[in-house]
Amino acid sequence: MIHPHTVIHPNATIGENVQVDAFTSIAEDVIIGEGTWIGSNVTIMNGARIGKYCKIFHGAIISAPPADLKFDGEQTTAEIGDHTTIREFVSIHRGTKDKMKTVIGSHCLIMAYCHVAHDCILGDHCIMSNSTQLAGHVTVGNYAIISGMCGVNQFVRIGDHAYIGGFTTVRKDVPPYVRAGNIPAGFSGVNSVGLRRRGYSSETINQILDIFRLLFNSRLNVSQALEKIQSEIPDSSEKKEIVDFIKESQRGIIRGASKNITDADQGE
């Protein structure tokens, strides 16, 4: 149902069974997938590509022009996958010529007052808690969770299954599978609870723990730790993902463990 007090450009593409509440504005170059619900006072601007069965709550702004002085009006997009929920007063900016798009994956939850800046790429099943802010060009992996009131610097990468504690300032890359917190962000353990919830075996979790013991608790520098990881840890997809992530880091990874990995972190 489309409320009569909405403003929808006649050239916008609206899927079947889309519901739009009052006082929402939808621009011309917009595509909205079937079954999506859009609350009142939402602004959906040119370049928005919204998937199926999404929920977009009151006051959100989707696909606003990027707050980037280099932006020159290029035709870019802000893309949201299927079954994703965007809560109240979230702002999502479309891309620039760097990536030409901003992307939020499927089955994500972006809570109230969050900001996703231009050229950010979020994977599937991500959660951003209230008032977390992503600067431009940030990459967030699948199943990553960023708690409330966090700030993430531009070009930072956050790996798959990472967990960022509340009020954290993230200035360096956060490897997959870890917990991070503090100002600035430092390593605080492995996200064992999240991994168990997603079906990772105790054997796999313990191997991940062994990798990060060498990386963060051995007093080796990153290059030395990577050499020991390569030589001492059996090969696995998780090991390859962690090693590749670190080798590809342009900003460097977080350091400064707030505590050592203990037996309490291990899988059951």
Secondary structure, 3 states (H helix, E strand, C coil): CECCCCEECCCCEECCCCEECCCCEECCCCEECCCCEECCCCEECCCEEECCCCEECCCCEEEECCCCCCCCCCCCEEEECCCCEECCCCEEECCCCCCCEEEECCCCEECCCCEECCCCEECCCCEECCCCEECCCCEECCCCEECCCCEECCCCEECCCCEECCCCEECCEECCCEEEECCCCEEEEECHHHHHHCCCCHHHHHHHHHHHHHHHCCCCCHHHHHHHHHHHCCCCHHHHHHHHHHHHCCCCECECCCCCCCHHHCCC
